[in-house]
Amino acid sequence: MCGSGTFLAEAAQTALNIAPGNDRRFGFEKLKPFHPGMWQKLKTAALEQRRAARATQAELNIFGSDISGDMLEKARANLSRAGITDLSLKQVDARNMVPPTDAPGILIANPPYGERIEVRGRGPRGEIRDTARSRREDDDAFARAQPDPADTEFFVSFGNALKQRFPGWRAYVLTSDRKLPGLLRLRESTKTPLFNGALECRLFRFDLIAGSVRNRPAGE
């Protein structure tokens, strides 16, 4: 579920010590107090750190997959624009995925949920709306973001794939559904409240320890 590749690009840029905005211009460069010489020194230092990281990085053990071939094409284009061209992307159903390496790692997923793309102040199609959105409206949006029966079946299968094929890994899942651990039949290690626009979410962490994860009823 790598989608357009945002998490992949962030991870790769961090691993390669690529400074944010390294290849773009900024509005502050037009301000009177701006010092071009000082800014160029900072950019040169950032580029040198990038080259050093690239030289010492034998291989980026960062992998992405998505069930949609169209999304993978978008991810490849976005990664290329970010200066990342050597990541492995595969088209695969998340329920059928297998670990890309022998050593345990970190799995991050941001599965689709309800009104994820709707942000405060704009409707689903981008029209401006009242930014003084009431708490009741936010609660209604959260309720509409809950999974339907087809999603429930998917998450049960996804949880089984994690338990059966990824022992020793840590999995992080960002979702607006607070009942997700029950759907996955996994017990979270931590849950961190976050907001995606106006939508309240949770970042769940699951420690997938071999032989210690037991099934539990959904919603428990």
N, CA, C and O of each residue as an XYZ file, in Angstrom:
880
protein
N       0.826     -1.206      0.000
C       0.000      0.000      0.000
C       0.863      1.260      0.000
O       0.567      2.221      0.711
N       1.938      1.251     -0.806
C       2.866      2.394     -0.797
C       2.286      3.610     -1.495
O       2.807      4.714     -1.341
N       1.197      3.426     -2.275
C       0.570      4.568     -2.923
C       1.540      5.327     -3.813
O       2.269      4.720     -4.599
N       1.553      6.646     -3.697
C       2.399      7.476     -4.555
C       3.829      7.578     -4.066
O       4.630      8.303     -4.657
N       4.171      6.866     -2.993
C       5.572      6.750     -2.585
C       6.077      7.754     -1.575
O       7.289      7.912     -1.428
N       5.182      8.443     -0.865
C       5.627      9.470      0.081
C       6.532      8.901      1.167
O       7.616      9.434      1.404
N       6.106      7.829      1.832
C       6.905      7.245      2.899
C       8.242      6.733      2.356
O       9.273      6.871      3.014
N       8.226      6.142      1.161
C       9.452      5.623      0.562
C      10.449      6.746      0.297
O      11.636      6.610      0.595
N       9.969      7.850     -0.260
C      10.849      8.981     -0.565
C      11.445      9.564      0.703
O      12.637      9.870      0.745
N      10.626      9.722      1.742
C      11.114     10.268      3.007
C      12.182      9.359      3.615
O      13.209      9.834      4.100
N      11.929      8.044      3.586
C      12.883      7.097      4.153
C      14.198      7.107      3.390
O      15.272      7.101      3.992
N      14.113      7.121      2.058
C      15.325      7.109      1.240
C      16.112      8.403      1.398
O      17.339      8.368      1.484
N      15.430      9.540      1.438
C      16.141     10.805      1.606
C      16.821     10.886      2.965
O      17.908     11.449      3.087
N      16.183     10.324      3.981
C      16.811     10.291      5.301
C      18.054      9.402      5.276
O      19.102      9.773      5.805
N      17.928      8.217      4.654
C      19.056      7.290      4.594
C      20.230      7.878      3.814
O      21.388      7.630      4.147
N      19.930      8.654      2.782
C      20.968      9.236      1.935
C      21.363     10.637      2.356
O      22.145     11.300      1.674
N      20.822     11.092      3.486
C      21.159     12.411      4.033
C      20.884     13.525      3.013
O      21.664     14.467      2.876
N      19.766     13.395      2.310
C      19.365     14.422      1.345
C      18.553     15.488      2.074
O      17.498     15.195      2.636
N      19.037     16.700      2.065
C      18.363     17.786      2.775
C      17.025     18.100      2.119
O      16.937     18.106      0.891
N      15.974     18.363      2.907
C      14.671     18.735      2.336
C      14.795     19.982      1.461
O      15.460     20.944      1.843
N      14.166     19.968      0.307
C      14.212     21.130     -0.582
C      15.567     21.341     -1.222
O      15.892     22.448     -1.651
N      16.360     20.283     -1.289
C      17.730     20.404     -1.784
C      17.786     20.935     -3.221
O      18.718     21.654     -3.579
N      16.800     20.585     -4.036
C      16.831     20.949     -5.459
C      15.781     21.982     -5.834
O      15.360     22.040     -6.989
N      15.355     22.792     -4.883
C      14.336     23.792     -5.202
C      14.766     25.165     -4.705
O      15.736     25.292     -3.957
N      14.043     26.177     -5.124
C      14.277     27.535     -4.662
C      13.212     27.907     -3.642
O      12.129     27.323     -3.629
N      13.518     28.876     -2.790
C      12.625     29.286     -1.708
C      12.298     30.768     -1.810
O      13.086     31.556     -2.332
N      11.127     31.134     -1.304
C      10.696     32.517     -1.343
C      11.604     33.464     -0.573
O      11.739     34.633     -0.936
N      12.236     32.955      0.507
C      13.066     33.850      1.321
C      14.306     34.338      0.557
O      14.965     35.286      0.983
N      14.621     33.686     -0.573
C      15.779     34.117     -1.350
C      15.542     35.482     -1.992
O      16.487     36.115     -2.463
N      14.274     35.947     -2.017
C      13.959     37.250     -2.595
C      13.873     38.353     -1.551
O      13.647     39.516     -1.886
N      14.056     37.984     -0.272
C      13.982     38.977      0.792
C      15.288     39.769      0.896
O      16.356     39.253      0.565
N      15.203     41.009      1.351
C      16.392     41.868      1.436
C      17.472     41.327      2.377
O      18.654     41.437      2.051
N      17.112     40.736      3.552
C      18.164     40.243      4.450
C      18.874     38.983      3.949
O      19.829     38.526      4.577
N      18.421     38.416      2.825
C      18.986     37.168      2.323
C      20.449     37.352      1.917
O      20.803     38.332      1.261
N      21.305     36.383      2.321
C      22.733     36.408      1.992
C      23.042     35.238      1.054
O      23.176     34.104      1.512
N      23.157     35.497     -0.239
C      23.396     34.415     -1.203
C      24.642     33.592     -0.894
O      24.630     32.369     -1.033
N      25.717     34.260     -0.475
C      26.954     33.536     -0.194
C      26.796     32.557      0.951
O      27.262     31.421      0.861
N      26.145     32.978      2.028
C      25.932     32.110      3.180
C      25.022     30.937      2.803
O      25.257     29.797      3.202
N      23.981     31.244      2.026
C      23.054     30.188      1.605
C      23.760     29.166      0.717
O      23.514     27.965      0.834
N      24.644     29.642     -0.179
C      25.366     28.729     -1.060
C      26.299     27.817     -0.266
O      26.466     26.649     -0.615
N      26.903     28.337      0.794
C      27.756     27.507      1.644
C      26.941     26.387      2.300
O      27.388     25.242      2.378
N      25.740     26.739      2.767
C      24.869     25.726      3.372
C      24.466     24.667      2.354
O      24.445     23.477      2.669
N      24.146     25.095      1.131
C      23.747     24.152      0.095
C      24.924     23.257     -0.307
O      24.751     22.061     -0.538
N      26.104     23.841     -0.388
C      27.290     23.057     -0.745
C      27.575     22.003      0.312
O      27.898     20.862     -0.019
N      27.458     22.377      1.579
C      27.677     21.414      2.667
C      26.658     20.287      2.612
O      26.993     19.124      2.842
N      25.404     20.638      2.304
C      24.360     19.627      2.213
C      24.631     18.661      1.059
O      24.419     17.456      1.189
N      25.098     19.195     -0.067
C      25.410     18.346     -1.217
C      26.585     17.420     -0.921
O      26.591     16.265     -1.349
N      27.575     17.920     -0.193
C      28.726     17.090      0.165
C      28.305     15.959      1.096
O      28.771     14.829      0.956
N      27.424     16.264      2.047
C      26.916     15.223      2.941
C      26.122     14.188      2.161
O      26.175     12.995      2.462
N      25.386     14.650      1.159
C      24.615     13.733      0.320
C      25.541     12.799     -0.453
O      25.300     11.594     -0.510
N      26.606     13.353     -1.050
C      27.546     12.535     -1.803
C      28.247     11.529     -0.898
O      28.457     10.380     -1.287
N      28.609     11.961      0.310
C      29.280     11.061      1.250
C      28.366      9.922      1.660
O      28.804      8.775      1.754
N      27.090     10.229      1.906
C      26.131      9.192      2.287
C      25.917      8.212      1.149
O      25.820      7.006      1.376
N      25.843      8.725     -0.088
C      25.652      7.869     -1.253
C      26.862      6.942     -1.449
O      26.705      5.778     -1.815
N      28.066      7.470     -1.203
C      29.279      6.683     -1.403
C      29.402      5.549     -0.400
O      29.934      4.486     -0.720
N      28.909      5.772      0.817
C      29.044      4.755      1.860
C      27.833      3.837      1.942
O      27.854      2.850      2.676
N      26.770      4.153      1.192
C      25.542      3.357      1.225
C      25.593      2.322      0.107
O      25.319      2.628     -1.053
N      25.952      1.083      0.476
C      26.072      0.033     -0.533
C      24.725     -0.275     -1.177
O      24.645     -0.456     -2.391
N      23.679     -0.334     -0.379
C      22.364     -0.682     -0.903
C      21.281     -0.115      0.003
O      21.385     -0.184      1.227
N      20.250      0.440     -0.604
C      19.116      0.930      0.170
C      18.132     -0.218      0.377
O      17.465     -0.650     -0.563
N      18.048     -0.697      1.585
C      17.103     -1.782      1.877
C      15.715     -1.202      2.153
O      15.150     -1.373      3.233
N      15.193     -0.517      1.153
C      13.872      0.100      1.228
C      13.061     -0.439      0.060
O      13.492     -0.366     -1.091
N      11.880     -0.984      0.360
C      11.071     -1.644     -0.657
C       9.628     -1.151     -0.571
O       9.134     -0.831      0.510
N       8.969     -1.096     -1.706
C       7.574     -0.676     -1.721
C       6.744     -1.584     -2.595
O       7.245     -2.169     -3.555
N       5.464     -1.702     -2.258
C       4.557     -2.493     -3.088
C       3.159     -1.904     -3.008
O       2.808     -1.224     -2.044
N       2.373     -2.177     -4.034
C       0.988     -1.720     -4.079
C       0.246     -2.624     -5.045
O       0.839     -3.166     -5.978
N      -1.046     -2.785     -4.823
C      -1.843     -3.623     -5.713
C      -2.131     -2.921     -7.041
O      -2.482     -3.571     -8.025
N      -1.983     -1.599     -7.067
C      -2.294     -0.807     -8.249
C      -1.028     -0.495     -9.052
O      -0.096      0.128     -8.545
N      -1.012     -0.938    -10.309
C       0.102     -0.606    -11.186
C       0.175      0.879    -11.475
O       1.268      1.424    -11.625
N      -0.980      1.551    -11.557
C      -1.001      2.997    -11.799
C      -0.343      3.747    -10.652
O       0.407      4.697    -10.880
N      -0.616      3.329     -9.422
C      -0.003      3.992     -8.273
C       1.505      3.772     -8.260
O       2.255      4.667     -7.871
N       1.955      2.600     -8.676
C       3.396      2.340     -8.718
C       4.082      3.224     -9.748
O       5.213      3.661     -9.534
N       3.404      3.494    -10.873
C       3.968      4.406    -11.862
C       4.101      5.809    -11.277
O       5.102      6.488    -11.508
N       3.098      6.242    -10.525
C       3.176      7.550     -9.867
C       4.296      7.563     -8.841
O       5.012      8.556     -8.715
N       4.454      6.461     -8.102
C       5.512      6.377     -7.104
C       6.882      6.480     -7.762
O       7.758      7.185     -7.262
N       7.072      5.785     -8.874
C       8.360      5.842     -9.572
C       8.659      7.266    -10.042
O       9.790      7.738     -9.928
N       7.635      7.949    -10.574
C       7.824      9.325    -11.031
C       8.171     10.242     -9.867
O       9.056     11.090     -9.988
N       7.478     10.079     -8.732
C       7.746     10.921     -7.567
C       9.133     10.647     -6.991
O       9.838     11.575     -6.594
N       9.520      9.387     -6.946
C      10.852      9.041     -6.440
C      11.939      9.617     -7.344
O      12.965     10.095     -6.859
N      11.716      9.572     -8.645
C      12.688     10.142     -9.576
C      12.844     11.637     -9.358
O      13.958     12.159     -9.381
N      11.716     12.334     -9.145
C      11.780     13.774     -8.882
C      12.483     14.066     -7.571
O      13.070     15.135     -7.403
N      12.426     13.107     -6.627
C      13.086     13.289     -5.334
C      14.557     12.869     -5.375
O      15.257     12.940     -4.364
N      15.018     12.433     -6.544
C      16.415     12.030     -6.668
C      16.673     10.605     -6.253
O      17.818     10.232     -5.994
N      15.609      9.784     -6.183
C      15.734      8.381     -5.767
C      15.356      7.509     -6.964
O      14.228      7.575     -7.452
N      16.294      6.700     -7.432
C      16.025      5.915     -8.636
C      16.295      4.427     -8.469
O      16.089      3.662     -9.411
N      16.748      3.998     -7.302
C      17.176      2.609     -7.158
C      16.412      1.844     -6.082
O      16.973      0.966     -5.426
N      15.137      2.173     -5.899
C      14.308      1.423     -4.956
C      13.524      0.343     -5.698
O      13.159      0.508     -6.862
N      13.276     -0.760     -5.003
C      12.530     -1.868     -5.590
C      11.040     -1.685     -5.321
O      10.621     -1.599     -4.167
N      10.238     -1.626     -6.391
C       8.790     -1.514     -6.279
C       8.153     -2.716     -6.966
O       8.560     -3.093     -8.065
N       7.157     -3.318     -6.322
C       6.491     -4.485     -6.888
C       4.981     -4.321     -6.811
O       4.456     -3.725     -5.871
N       4.295     -4.851     -7.803
C       2.837     -4.873     -7.792
C       2.382     -6.174     -7.137
O       2.584     -7.256     -7.687
N       1.774     -6.063     -5.974
C       1.374     -7.254     -5.235
C       0.239     -6.898     -4.277
O       0.192     -5.786     -3.751
N      -0.654     -7.824     -4.057
C      -1.707     -7.686     -3.056
C      -1.049     -7.786     -1.676
O      -0.257     -8.697     -1.432
N      -1.370     -6.866     -0.786
C      -0.741     -6.854      0.544
C      -0.973     -8.164      1.294
O      -0.172     -8.532      2.153
N      -2.043     -8.860      0.983
C      -2.329    -10.130      1.660
C      -1.413    -11.248      1.186
O      -1.318    -12.294      1.827
N      -0.738    -11.024      0.061
C       0.145    -12.053     -0.491
C       1.620    -11.680     -0.406
O       2.470    -12.408     -0.920
N       1.936    -10.559      0.234
C       3.325    -10.111      0.268
C       4.171    -11.017      1.156
O       3.672    -11.675      2.068
N       5.477    -11.027      0.855
C       6.451    -11.773      1.641
C       7.592    -10.824      1.994
O       7.786     -9.823      1.304
N       8.352    -11.115      3.053
C       9.455    -10.225      3.432
C      10.470    -10.078      2.300
O      10.853    -11.079      1.693
N      10.914     -8.861      2.001
C      11.878     -8.648      0.911
C      13.313     -8.971      1.307
O      14.189     -9.051      0.446
N      13.565     -9.159      2.606
C      14.910     -9.466      3.087
C      14.826    -10.568      4.133
O      13.768    -10.813      4.713
N      15.956    -11.229      4.365
C      16.006    -12.262      5.397
C      15.978    -11.665      6.803
O      15.401    -12.245      7.723
N      16.606    -10.505      6.958
C      16.647     -9.855      8.274
C      15.342     -9.117      8.535
O      14.812     -8.472      7.630
N      14.808     -9.196      9.760
C      13.576     -8.452     10.094
C      13.775     -6.953      9.930
O      14.881     -6.443     10.109
N      12.717     -6.260      9.594
C      12.795     -4.822      9.402
C      11.551     -4.125      9.913
O      10.899     -4.593     10.846
N      11.228     -2.998      9.290
C      10.068     -2.183      9.665
C       9.120     -2.109      8.479
O       9.540     -1.824      7.358
N       7.853     -2.363      8.726
C       6.826     -2.281      7.703
C       5.892     -1.120      8.050
O       5.393     -1.037      9.173
N       5.657     -0.231      7.094
C       4.784      0.921      7.314
C       3.667      0.900      6.277
O       3.924      0.766      5.080
N       2.435      1.033      6.736
C       1.291      1.018      5.820
C       0.316      2.126      6.186
O       0.080      2.412      7.360
N      -0.239      2.736      5.159
C      -1.250      3.782      5.316
C      -2.446      3.377      4.466
O      -2.679      3.951      3.402
N      -3.210      2.384      4.937
C      -4.289      1.830      4.109
C      -5.386      2.855      3.854
O      -5.557      3.785      4.642
N      -6.132      2.698      2.760
C      -7.236      3.624      2.461
C      -8.289      3.597      3.563
O      -8.611      2.540      4.105
N      -8.813      4.757      3.883
C      -9.908      4.805      4.852
C     -10.750      6.044      4.608
O     -10.253      7.170      4.641
N     -12.029      5.817      4.362
C     -13.053      6.858      4.304
C     -12.627      8.160      3.679
O     -12.284      8.213      2.498
N     -12.648      9.224      4.482
C     -12.421     10.578      3.986
C     -10.987     11.019      4.183
O     -10.740     12.181      4.503
N     -10.036     10.116      4.000
C      -8.640     10.430      4.254
C      -8.173     11.660      3.489
O      -7.395     12.457      4.013
N      -8.650     11.825      2.233
C      -8.123     12.905      1.406
C      -8.853     14.224      1.640
O      -8.480     15.240      1.054
N      -9.889     14.229      2.485
C     -10.619     15.472      2.736
C      -9.990     16.205      3.903
O      -9.835     15.633      4.982
N      -9.620     17.482      3.701
C      -8.987     18.264      4.752
C      -9.916     19.383      5.190
O     -10.836     19.767      4.468
N      -9.660     19.900      6.389
C     -10.506     20.972      6.909
C     -10.472     22.175      5.971
O      -9.409     22.627      5.544
N     -11.679     22.684      5.663
C     -11.762     23.864      4.818
C     -12.017     23.550      3.360
O     -12.322     24.457      2.585
N     -11.900     22.263      2.953
C     -12.150     21.918      1.566
C     -12.973     20.641      1.506
O     -12.758     19.709      2.281
N     -13.905     20.613      0.585
C     -14.723     19.424      0.397
C     -13.981     18.383     -0.408
O     -12.845     18.614     -0.824
N     -14.608     17.234     -0.636
C     -13.963     16.148     -1.368
C     -13.476     16.540     -2.756
O     -12.506     15.965     -3.249
N     -14.139     17.520     -3.405
C     -13.747     17.923     -4.755
C     -12.936     19.209     -4.745
O     -12.673     19.785     -5.800
N     -12.540     19.661     -3.567
C     -11.681     20.830     -3.496
C     -12.410     22.139     -3.267
O     -11.762     23.179     -3.151
N     -13.763     22.129     -3.196
C     -14.466     23.388     -3.012
C     -14.257     23.901     -1.588
O     -14.183     23.118     -0.641
N     -14.165     25.216     -1.451
C     -13.972     25.824     -0.139
C     -15.256     25.692      0.663
O     -16.352     25.862      0.129
N     -15.116     25.391      1.939
C     -16.288     25.316      2.806
C     -15.953     25.993      4.129
O     -14.822     26.437      4.329
N     -16.908     26.073      5.016
C     -16.741     26.745      6.293
C     -15.633     26.068      7.089
O     -15.714     24.875      7.380
N     -14.588     26.837      7.443
C     -13.477     26.259      8.191
C     -13.813     26.063      9.657
O     -13.102     25.349     10.364
N     -14.887     26.686     10.126
C     -15.294     26.522     11.521
C     -16.135     25.263     11.650
O     -17.296     25.303     12.057
N     -15.528     24.164     11.297
C     -16.251     22.892     11.307
C     -16.529     22.466     12.739
O     -15.647     22.526     13.595
N     -17.746     22.041     12.994
C     -18.127     21.686     14.356
C     -17.556     20.342     14.758
O     -17.196     19.525     13.911
N     -17.477     20.119     16.080
C     -17.007     18.843     16.590
C     -17.933     17.712     16.142
O     -17.478     16.598     15.886
N     -19.232     18.004     16.048
C     -20.184     16.986     15.592
C     -19.864     16.565     14.159
O     -19.913     15.379     13.834
N     -19.534     17.544     13.294
C     -19.193     17.217     11.914
C     -17.924     16.377     11.852
O     -17.830     15.448     11.049
N     -16.934     16.704     12.708
C     -15.712     15.907     12.747
C     -16.011     14.488     13.189
O     -15.463     13.528     12.646
N     -16.894     14.359     14.192
C     -17.264     13.023     14.662
C     -17.973     12.244     13.558
O     -17.753     11.043     13.399
N     -18.835     12.940     12.788
C     -19.534     12.286     11.688
C     -18.538     11.809     10.630
O     -18.683     10.717     10.079
N     -17.519     12.641     10.349
C     -16.513     12.255      9.365
C     -15.749     11.034      9.835
O     -15.431     10.146      9.044
N     -15.454     10.992     11.140
C     -14.754      9.821     11.684
C     -15.614      8.577     11.534
O     -15.110      7.512     11.178
N     -16.911      8.703     11.802
C     -17.799      7.550     11.695
C     -17.862      7.045     10.264
O     -17.893      5.835     10.034
N     -17.883      7.969      9.285
C     -17.965      7.551      7.889
C     -16.684      6.882      7.414
O     -16.673      6.216      6.379
N     -15.586      7.063      8.183
C     -14.312      6.493      7.780
C     -14.134      5.066      8.248
O     -13.092      4.464      7.992
N     -15.122      4.509      8.928
C     -14.999      3.139      9.412
C     -15.100      2.149      8.248
O     -15.747      2.441      7.242
N     -14.464      0.982      8.379
C     -14.432      0.032      7.267
C     -15.774     -0.622      7.005
O     -16.572     -0.817      7.922
N     -16.021     -0.965      5.729
C     -17.215     -1.719      5.390
C     -16.872     -3.208      5.480
O     -15.710     -3.544      5.707
N     -17.853     -4.118      5.308
C     -17.574     -5.547      5.463
C     -16.446     -6.052      4.577
O     -15.674     -6.914      4.998
N     -16.334     -5.526      3.345
C     -15.263     -5.970      2.453
C     -13.908     -5.591      3.036
O     -12.957     -6.369      2.963
N     -13.817     -4.370      3.625
C     -12.565     -3.945      4.246
C     -12.238     -4.834      5.433
O     -11.074     -5.172      5.651
N     -13.249     -5.214      6.201
C     -13.031     -6.069      7.364
C     -12.381     -7.378      6.952
O     -11.429     -7.832      7.586
N     -12.892     -7.983      5.893
C     -12.311     -9.235      5.400
C     -10.855     -9.031      4.977
O     -10.001     -9.882      5.225
N     -10.586     -7.891      4.337
C      -9.223     -7.600      3.908
C      -8.273     -7.509      5.101
O      -7.193     -8.099      5.085
N      -8.681     -6.758      6.146
C      -7.791     -6.551      7.276
C      -7.543     -7.838      8.058
O      -6.452     -8.029      8.596
N      -8.533     -8.720      8.128
C      -8.314    -10.018      8.768
C      -7.229    -10.783      8.016
O      -6.326    -11.346      8.634
N      -7.311    -10.808      6.686
C      -6.318    -11.507      5.873
C      -4.957    -10.824      5.958
O      -3.922    -11.490      5.994
N      -4.963     -9.491      5.990
C      -3.708     -8.743      6.113
C      -3.026     -9.052      7.441
O      -1.812     -9.246      7.485
N      -3.800     -9.098      8.520
C      -3.241     -9.437      9.827
C      -2.660    -10.839      9.838
O      -1.606    -11.067     10.431
N      -3.334    -11.785      9.188
C      -2.812    -13.151      9.114
C      -1.480    -13.191      8.369
O      -0.568    -13.923      8.756
N      -1.370    -12.400      7.293
C      -0.119    -12.353      6.535
C       1.018    -11.814      7.399
O       2.141    -12.314      7.337
N       0.730    -10.803      8.195
C       1.757    -10.237      9.073
C       2.228    -11.275     10.098
O       3.426    -11.447     10.322
N       1.273    -11.951     10.706
C       1.624    -12.928     11.750
C       2.385    -14.123     11.187
O       3.335    -14.609     11.802
N       1.971    -14.584     10.040
C       2.534    -15.811      9.495
C       3.877    -15.604      8.793
O       4.721    -16.500      8.801
N       4.085    -14.413      8.176
C       5.265    -14.243      7.324
C       6.259    -13.206      7.827
O       7.367    -13.113      7.298
N       5.886    -12.421      8.843
C       6.770    -11.340      9.263
C       7.158    -11.409     10.750
O       7.185    -10.371     11.412
N       7.455    -12.583     11.285
C       7.892    -12.637     12.690
C       9.202    -11.890     12.874
O      10.106    -11.991     12.045
N       9.300    -11.141     13.963
C      10.497    -10.358     14.229
C      10.444     -8.952     13.677
O      11.300     -8.131     14.007
N       9.459     -8.651     12.844
C       9.320     -7.317     12.257
C       8.519     -6.406     13.184
O       7.826     -6.868     14.090
N       8.631     -5.108     12.936
C       7.750     -4.119     13.553
C       6.874     -3.536     12.450
O       7.373     -3.116     11.406
N       5.581     -3.516     12.686
C       4.644     -2.981     11.702
C       3.971     -1.740     12.270
O       3.506     -1.742     13.410
N       3.924     -0.686     11.471
C       3.233      0.546     11.837
C       2.112      0.776     10.839
O       2.340      0.743      9.630
N       0.899      1.008     11.337
C      -0.250      1.236     10.464
C      -0.952      2.519     10.885
O      -1.359      2.663     12.038
N      -1.091      3.450      9.947
C      -1.788      4.711     10.200
C      -3.219      4.571      9.722
O      -3.455      4.223      8.565
N      -4.177      4.836     10.596
C      -5.585      4.648     10.244
C      -6.460      5.543     11.104
O      -6.049      5.996     12.172
N      -7.679      5.792     10.623
C      -8.663      6.522     11.424
C      -9.542      5.567     12.222
O     -10.367      6.007     13.022
N      -9.372      4.266     12.012
C     -10.216      3.266     12.675
C      -9.531      2.777     13.948
O      -8.529      2.065     13.886
N     -10.074      3.161     15.098
C      -9.456      2.777     16.369
C      -9.634      1.291     16.674
O      -8.997      0.766     17.587
N     -10.488      0.615     15.923
C     -10.698     -0.807     16.141
C      -9.795     -1.668     15.248
O      -9.955     -2.888     15.191
N      -8.860     -1.039     14.562
C      -8.019     -1.787     13.630
C      -7.282     -2.959     14.273
O      -7.243     -4.030     13.667
N      -6.689     -2.819     15.476
C      -6.013     -3.983     16.069
C      -6.920     -5.197     16.187
O      -6.476     -6.326     15.976
N      -8.195     -4.975     16.525
C      -9.130     -6.090     16.605
C      -9.378     -6.722     15.250
O      -9.499     -7.942     15.141
N      -9.455     -5.884     14.200
C      -9.649     -6.418     12.857
C      -8.450     -7.244     12.404
O      -8.607     -8.258     11.723
N      -7.252     -6.804     12.786
C      -6.036     -7.514     12.397
C      -5.765     -8.734     13.285
O      -4.912     -9.561     12.964
N      -6.494     -8.840     14.400
C      -6.242     -9.887     15.408
C      -4.832     -9.749     15.965
O      -4.140    -10.741     16.198
N      -4.417     -8.497     16.174
C      -3.103     -8.209     16.736
C      -3.259     -7.248     17.905
O      -4.175     -6.427     17.930
N      -2.368     -7.358     18.858
C      -2.386     -6.437     19.995
C      -1.304     -5.390     19.787
O      -0.128     -5.722     19.632
N      -1.707     -4.122     19.786
C      -0.751     -3.055     19.527
C       0.229     -2.880     20.678
O      -0.121     -3.081     21.841
N       1.473     -2.498     20.341
C       2.468     -2.161     21.361
C       2.301     -0.721     21.812
O       2.393     -0.416     23.001
N       2.054      0.156     20.856
C       1.802      1.567     21.151
C       0.765      2.091     20.163
O       0.566      1.516     19.093
N       0.108      3.187     20.533
C      -0.784      3.890     19.606
C      -0.587      5.381     19.825
O      -0.676      5.871     20.950
N      -0.321      6.091     18.748
C      -0.018      7.514     18.817
C      -1.107      8.298     18.094
O      -1.320      8.077     16.902
N      -1.812      9.219     18.787
C      -2.838     10.033     18.122
C      -2.198     11.008     17.136
O      -1.231     11.691     17.472
N      -2.736     11.071     15.931
C      -2.287     12.004     14.906
C      -3.501     12.527     14.156
O      -4.572     11.921     14.193
N      -3.329     13.655     13.477
C      -4.408     14.195     12.649
C      -3.959     14.228     11.195
O      -2.879     14.728     10.883
N      -4.790     13.695     10.313
C      -4.584     13.794      8.880
C      -5.619     14.788      8.371
O      -6.762     14.418      8.106
N      -5.219     16.051      8.233
C      -6.187     17.108      7.987
C      -7.080     17.242      9.211
O      -6.590     17.411     10.327
N      -8.395     17.166      9.000
C      -9.334     17.264     10.113
C      -9.640     15.908     10.730
O     -10.325     15.831     11.750
N      -9.142     14.849     10.126
C      -9.514     13.501     10.540
C      -8.554     12.975     11.608
O      -7.344     12.905     11.394
N      -9.110     12.611     12.744
C      -8.289     12.070     13.835
C      -7.892     10.629     13.523
O      -8.741      9.802     13.187
N      -6.608     10.337     13.636
C      -6.083      9.016     13.298
C      -5.278      8.445     14.463
O      -5.055      9.104     15.478
N      -4.855      7.210     14.281
C      -3.942      6.557     15.222
C      -2.819      5.900     14.422
O      -3.058      5.291     13.380
N      -1.601      6.032     14.921
C      -0.478      5.280     14.383
C      -0.244      4.103     15.322
O       0.284      4.269     16.422
N      -0.641      2.919     14.880
C      -0.505      1.709     15.694
C       0.831      1.033     15.398
O       1.239      0.910     14.243
N       1.500      0.599     16.460
C       2.720     -0.185     16.295
C       2.451     -1.610     16.767
O       1.900     -1.833     17.845
N       2.851     -2.561     15.939
C       2.695     -3.977     16.270
C       4.066     -4.648     16.238
O       4.753     -4.603     15.218
N       4.466     -5.267     17.341
C       5.704     -6.032     17.396
C       5.371     -7.480     17.069
O       4.729     -8.170     17.861
N       5.803     -7.930     15.917
C       5.430     -9.252     15.418
C       6.457    -10.282     15.879
O       7.381    -10.630     15.144
N       6.279    -10.760     17.099
C       7.215    -11.695     17.706
C       6.766    -13.117     17.420
O       5.620    -13.476     17.691
N       7.658    -13.924     16.877
C       7.323    -15.289     16.489
C       6.836    -16.093     17.677
O       7.489    -16.130     18.720
N       5.690    -16.736     17.520
C       5.167    -17.646     18.536
C       4.468    -16.985     19.692
O       3.984    -17.681     20.584
N       4.391    -15.639     19.719
C       3.795    -14.972     20.878
C       2.507    -14.242     20.554
O       1.850    -13.710     21.450
N       2.133    -14.210     19.263
C       0.930    -13.484     18.859
C      -0.232    -14.451     18.761
O      -0.172    -15.445     18.038
N      -1.283    -14.150     19.494
C      -2.469    -15.013     19.498
C      -3.650    -14.277     18.899
O      -3.790    -13.063     19.042
N      -4.483    -15.030     18.237
C      -5.707    -14.436     17.676
C      -6.625    -13.968     18.794
O      -6.637    -14.530     19.889
N      -7.385    -12.939     18.497
C      -8.392    -12.476     19.446
C      -9.597    -11.991     18.642
O      -9.450    -11.614     17.479
N     -10.774    -11.997     19.239
C     -11.976    -11.594     18.511
C     -11.888    -10.158     18.046
O     -11.297     -9.317     18.723
N     -12.468     -9.873     16.900
C     -12.476     -8.506     16.386
C     -13.208     -7.590     17.353
O     -14.222     -7.957     17.947
N     -12.639     -6.331     17.498
C     -13.255     -5.336     18.347
C     -12.874     -5.459     19.804
O     -13.312     -4.642     20.613
N     -12.072     -6.452     20.177
C     -11.702     -6.626     21.580
C     -10.646     -5.610     21.950
O     -10.191     -5.581     23.094
